Amino acid sequence: MMNWHSYHTNGPNKRRRKAISASCQLHRGPVGFANLLVSMQEGWIVFDPHVTGGCVIALDEEGATTLLYLLTEWLG
């Protein structure tokens, strides 16, 4: 598994990352208060809430595929 601190410090290739406006239930900010950085790094889909590297969620191909199907089902 990759070193997530190194991931945040060095950052992924800019072509493989997008920031998505989001809201944060913990901080109770409006949409756009928080950004969710989504990137692909060394074969993993990485979610970085608040773009701080403090807490990242990484999905392998199977997890990312499951999320894709779930979002497709929910959003039609």
ZISUL-V55004 format. One record per backbone hydrogen bond with DSSP energy under -1.0 kcal/mol. NH is the residue of the N-H (numbers start at 1). CO is the residue of the C=O. If there is no record, write none. Layout:
{{NH	CO} {NH	CO}}
This chain:
{{7	3} {8	4} {9	5} {10	6} {11	7} {16	13} {17	14} {18	38} {20	36} {22	34} {28	24} {29	24} {32	22} {33	30} {34	22} {36	20} {37	48} {38	18} {39	46} {40	16} {41	44} {44	41} {45	59} {46	39} {47	57} {48	37} {50	35} {51	48} {57	47} {59	45} {64	60} {65	61} {66	62} {67	63} {68	64} {69	65} {70	66} {71	67} {72	68} {73	69} {74	70} {75	71} {76	72}}
